Amino acid sequence: MFASLHTATLATRRVQSGGSAARLLTFVRDALAAHRQRQTLARLDDRTLADIGLTRADVAQELDRPFWDLPTIGNARWAA
């Protein structure tokens, strides 16, 4: 009985600590993707921006956000 409880405790700790690391890696991956998308947005010309309903001011505002400031849409993963 002791061995199975001990093993279960170790497995639980491993999942909990792995979960935090996995969430951190996912967050970093998503933050870097958002940064790349913002850089791509900055390279669009005015006509393309108008086609998607954005202005240069909108783009400037988006570019001012820090890379870790991820957009929240609906029930997004990073919504508070």
Secondary structure, DSSP 8 states (H G I E B T S, - for coil): -HHHHHHHHHHHHHHHHHHHHHHHHHHHHHHHHHHHHHHHHHTS-HHHHHHTT--HHHHHHHHTS-TT-----SS-TT--
